[in-house]
Amino acid sequence: MNNRIIVFGSSGHARSIAVVLELLNYEIVGFIDSFQPKGSRVLNYKTIGDETILKNCLEVYGTNNVVVGIGDVFNRQKVVQKINSINSDIIFPSIISPKSCVANYTSIGQGTVVLSNSFVNVESTIGEFCVINSSCIIEHNTIVGNYCSISPGANIGGNVTIHDNTFIGSSATIIQKRTIGKNCVVGAGAVVTKDIPDNVLAVGMPAVVKKENYRNNNLFS
């Protein structure tokens, strides 16, 4: 396996991923950042340019491996689409911290990052390009769709389904056998006791829908 890898982004989230990459003995080539001058220092590494360097990254940097260090759900999806349009040979390995616990009989999609001290239990399925942040619990037989973000300390019960592009806030709890729709935001500390439909903002204990027809990229605007 080629252990060289490029990190897209240089935010705090990207740096957190870099620490996990070090634990996994990846060789970090550098960080892509369109908003910093080439050669800017990021941890013990440097920025190597903007996304255009990916066109010939195998020839220039000796790898097609890229991890997307973008915390925002919608921007992460746009970045992946842009990378694929530049170079369809890019490889997005799943990155799983050795300080997390992912049970056997569990599926983790390409490009997904599981950060330290998280637990994903048996027969769960985590989709592509998700972020399972620090100290999350995802219980057995749970399905998390593509491009979801599960924030630090969230507790997802067994047999839960979370659809694509949904953001679960810090320390939120979703009780077992509940379904969360696509393009949702579940607020920090919320306790979800009933199913949540698509495209809503849900907050509170118990969680209630505060806004319908909600675009969860508003969270970051």
C-alpha positions as CSV (number, residue, x, y, z in Angstrom):
1,M,0.0,0.0,0.0
2,N,1.2,3.5,-0.8
3,N,1.4,5.3,2.5
4,R,1.9,8.8,1.1
5,I,-1.1,11.0,1.4
6,I,-2.2,14.6,0.7
7,V,-4.6,16.5,3.1
8,F,-7.1,18.7,1.5
9,G,-7.7,21.7,3.8
10,S,-5.6,23.0,6.7
11,S,-8.3,23.9,9.3
12,G,-8.5,22.5,12.8
13,H,-10.4,19.5,11.4
14,A,-7.7,18.9,8.8
15,R,-5.0,19.1,11.5
16,S,-6.9,16.6,13.7
17,I,-6.9,14.2,10.8
18,A,-3.2,14.7,10.3
19,V,-2.6,13.6,13.9
20,V,-4.5,10.4,13.1
21,L,-2.5,9.9,9.9
22,E,0.7,10.1,11.9
23,L,-0.6,7.4,14.3
24,L,-1.4,5.2,11.2
25,N,2.2,5.8,9.8
26,Y,1.1,7.7,6.7
27,E,3.6,10.0,5.2
28,I,1.9,13.3,4.8
29,V,3.1,15.0,1.6
30,G,1.5,18.4,2.6
31,F,-1.8,20.3,2.8
32,I,-3.8,21.8,0.0
33,D,-5.1,25.3,0.8
34,S,-6.3,27.8,-1.7
35,F,-6.3,30.6,0.9
36,Q,-2.7,30.4,2.2
37,P,0.5,31.0,0.3
38,K,2.3,27.9,-0.9
39,G,4.9,26.9,1.7
40,S,2.8,28.1,4.7
41,R,3.5,26.0,7.8
42,V,0.8,23.6,9.0
43,L,1.9,21.6,12.1
44,N,5.2,20.1,10.9
45,Y,4.2,20.2,7.3
46,K,3.6,22.8,4.6
47,T,0.9,23.8,2.1
48,I,1.8,22.6,-1.4
49,G,-0.7,24.7,-3.4
50,D,-4.3,24.7,-4.4
51,E,-6.5,21.9,-5.9
52,T,-4.9,22.1,-9.3
53,I,-1.8,20.3,-8.1
54,L,-4.0,17.1,-8.0
55,K,-4.0,16.9,-11.7
56,N,-0.5,15.4,-11.8
57,C,-0.1,14.4,-8.1
58,L,1.0,10.9,-8.8
59,E,3.8,12.0,-11.0
60,V,4.9,15.0,-8.8
61,Y,4.2,13.7,-5.3
62,G,4.2,9.9,-5.8
63,T,0.6,9.3,-4.6
64,N,-3.1,9.6,-5.6
65,N,-4.2,9.3,-1.9
66,V,-6.2,12.3,-0.6
67,V,-8.1,12.8,2.6
68,V,-10.6,15.6,2.7
69,G,-10.2,17.7,5.8
70,I,-13.3,19.8,5.5
71,G,-15.7,19.7,8.4
72,D,-18.7,21.4,6.7
73,V,-21.1,18.9,5.2
74,F,-21.9,20.7,2.0
75,N,-18.5,22.1,1.3
76,R,-17.0,18.6,1.8
77,Q,-19.3,17.3,-0.9
78,K,-18.4,20.1,-3.3
79,V,-14.7,19.6,-2.7
80,V,-15.0,15.8,-3.5
81,Q,-16.9,16.6,-6.7
82,K,-14.3,19.2,-7.7
83,I,-11.4,16.8,-7.0
84,N,-13.0,14.0,-9.1
85,S,-13.4,16.5,-11.9
86,I,-9.7,17.4,-11.8
87,N,-8.4,13.8,-11.5
88,S,-10.7,10.7,-11.6
89,D,-7.8,8.5,-10.4
90,I,-7.7,10.1,-6.9
91,I,-8.1,7.5,-4.1
92,F,-9.9,8.4,-0.9
93,P,-8.9,5.9,1.8
94,S,-11.1,5.6,4.9
95,I,-9.1,6.9,7.9
96,I,-9.8,5.2,11.2
97,S,-7.9,6.3,14.3
98,P,-6.2,3.4,16.1
99,K,-7.5,5.0,19.2
100,S,-11.1,4.3,18.1
101,C,-12.9,1.0,18.2
102,V,-14.7,-0.2,15.1
103,A,-16.3,-3.6,15.5
104,N,-16.0,-6.5,13.2
105,Y,-18.8,-6.9,10.6
106,T,-19.0,-3.1,10.2
107,S,-18.7,-1.2,6.9
108,I,-16.9,2.1,6.6
109,G,-17.2,4.0,3.2
110,Q,-14.4,5.6,1.2
111,G,-13.2,9.0,2.4
112,T,-14.8,8.6,5.8
113,V,-12.8,9.6,8.9
114,V,-13.3,8.1,12.3
115,L,-11.5,10.2,15.0
116,S,-10.1,9.1,18.3
117,N,-12.1,7.6,21.2
118,S,-15.1,6.8,19.0
119,F,-16.9,3.5,19.0
120,V,-18.8,2.0,16.0
121,N,-20.6,-1.2,16.9
122,V,-21.3,-4.4,15.0
123,E,-23.1,-4.5,11.7
124,S,-23.3,-0.7,11.4
125,T,-22.8,0.9,8.0
126,I,-21.1,4.3,7.7
127,G,-21.4,5.9,4.2
128,E,-18.8,7.7,2.1
129,F,-17.1,10.9,3.2
130,C,-18.5,11.0,6.6
131,V,-16.9,12.5,9.7
132,I,-17.3,10.5,12.9
133,N,-15.8,12.9,15.3
134,S,-14.0,12.4,18.7
135,S,-15.8,10.3,21.4
136,C,-18.9,9.4,19.4
137,I,-20.9,6.2,20.1
138,I,-22.7,4.6,17.1
139,E,-24.4,1.5,18.2
140,H,-25.2,-1.8,16.4
141,N,-27.0,-2.0,13.1
142,T,-27.1,1.7,12.6
143,I,-26.9,3.2,9.1
144,V,-25.3,6.5,8.5
145,G,-25.6,7.9,4.9
146,N,-23.0,9.7,2.8
147,Y,-21.5,13.1,3.7
148,C,-22.8,13.1,7.3
149,S,-21.1,14.7,10.2
150,I,-21.5,13.2,13.7
151,S,-20.1,15.8,16.2
152,P,-18.0,15.1,19.3
153,G,-19.7,13.2,22.1
154,A,-22.9,12.3,20.1
155,N,-24.6,9.0,21.1
156,I,-26.4,7.2,18.4
157,G,-28.5,4.3,19.5
158,G,-28.9,0.9,17.8
159,N,-30.9,0.4,14.6
160,V,-30.9,4.1,13.8
161,T,-30.9,5.4,10.2
162,I,-29.4,8.8,9.4
163,H,-29.8,9.8,5.8
164,D,-27.3,11.7,3.5
165,N,-25.9,15.2,4.3
166,T,-27.1,15.3,7.8
167,F,-25.3,17.0,10.7
168,I,-25.6,15.7,14.3
169,G,-24.5,18.3,16.9
170,S,-22.1,17.8,19.8
171,S,-23.5,15.6,22.6
172,A,-26.8,14.9,20.8
173,T,-28.5,11.6,21.6
174,I,-30.7,9.7,19.2
175,I,-32.5,6.8,20.8
176,Q,-32.7,3.4,19.2
177,K,-34.8,2.7,16.1
178,R,-35.3,6.3,15.0
179,T,-34.8,7.7,11.5
180,I,-33.2,11.1,10.7
181,G,-33.9,12.5,7.2
182,K,-31.5,13.9,4.7
183,N,-30.1,17.4,4.8
184,C,-31.0,17.8,8.5
185,V,-29.3,19.5,11.4
186,V,-29.8,18.0,14.9
187,G,-28.7,20.6,17.4
188,A,-26.0,20.2,20.1
189,G,-27.4,18.4,23.1
190,A,-30.6,17.5,21.5
191,V,-32.4,14.3,22.4
192,V,-34.2,12.7,19.5
193,T,-37.1,10.5,20.6
194,K,-39.1,10.6,17.4
195,D,-38.3,10.3,13.7
196,I,-37.1,13.5,12.0
197,P,-38.2,14.3,8.4
198,D,-35.9,15.6,5.6
199,N,-34.6,19.2,5.4
200,V,-35.3,20.4,9.0
201,L,-33.5,21.9,12.0
202,A,-34.4,20.0,15.1
203,V,-33.3,21.1,18.6
204,G,-34.2,20.5,22.3
205,M,-34.8,17.9,24.9
206,P,-36.8,16.2,23.4
207,A,-35.9,17.4,20.0
208,V,-38.6,19.3,18.0
209,V,-38.5,20.7,14.5
210,K,-37.7,24.4,14.7
211,K,-37.4,25.1,10.9
212,E,-38.7,23.3,7.9
213,N,-37.3,23.4,4.4
214,Y,-34.0,24.0,6.0
215,R,-30.6,24.0,4.2
216,N,-28.1,22.8,6.7
217,N,-25.3,24.8,5.0
218,N,-27.0,27.7,6.7
219,L,-25.3,26.5,9.9
220,F,-21.9,27.6,8.5
221,S,-22.9,30.8,6.7
